Amino acid sequence: MLEEFITDLFMQCVYILQVIGGSPNEFGFGYYLANILIFVVLQPSLIVLFLGLWLRERRIQRASKS
C-alpha cells in the first residue's frame, strides 16, 4: 500500500517534470533542463536565501536584546 503510494507520487512528479520540460512522456532535453533548473539552480538558491534571512533575523534579535 505505502510502496504503491510512493511509486504513484514519484511517477506524478516525473510527469510534472516532463511537462515543465515540454515533452510529456519523454525524457528529452527539456526534461533534463527542468531537472537542472529545479535541483541545481532553484533549490540551492532557496537554501542560500533562507539561510541569509535566518542569519539576518538572528542578528536583529541579538541586537535588540543588548
C-alpha positions in Angstrom: 0.0 0.0 0.0 2.7 2.5 1.0 5.0 1.3 -1.7 2.3 1.8 -4.3 1.6 5.4 -3.0 5.3 6.3 -3.2 5.6 4.9 -6.7 2.5 6.8 -7.8 3.7 10.0 -6.2 7.1 9.6 -7.9 5.6 8.9 -11.3 3.4 12.0 -10.9 6.5 14.1 -10.1 8.3 12.7 -13.1 5.4 13.6 -15.3 5.3 17.1 -14.0 9.0 17.5 -14.7 8.3 16.2 -18.3 5.5 18.7 -18.7 7.7 21.6 -17.5 10.4 20.4 -19.9 8.0 20.5 -22.7 7.9 16.8 -23.7 5.3 14.8 -21.8 6.1 11.1 -21.6 9.6 11.6 -23.0 12.9 12.0 -21.3 14.2 14.6 -23.7 16.3 17.7 -23.4 13.5 19.7 -21.8 13.2 17.1 -19.0 16.9 17.4 -18.3 16.7 21.2 -18.4 13.8 21.2 -15.9 15.8 19.0 -13.6 18.8 21.3 -13.8 16.8 24.4 -13.2 15.0 22.9 -10.2 17.7 20.9 -8.4 20.8 22.8 -9.4 19.6 26.4 -9.6 16.3 26.9 -7.7 16.7 24.6 -4.7 20.3 25.8 -3.7 19.2 29.4 -4.3 16.3 29.0 -1.9 18.6 27.4 0.7 21.0 30.3 0.5 18.2 32.8 0.6 16.6 31.2 3.7 20.0 30.9 5.4 20.6 34.6 4.8 17.2 35.6 6.1 17.7 33.4 9.1 21.1 34.9 9.9 19.8 38.4 9.4 16.9 37.7 11.8 19.2 36.2 14.3 21.5 39.2 14.1 18.5 41.6 14.6 17.2 39.5 17.6 20.7 39.6 19.2 20.9 43.4 18.7 17.5 44.0 20.2 18.4 42.0 23.4 21.6 44.1 24.0 
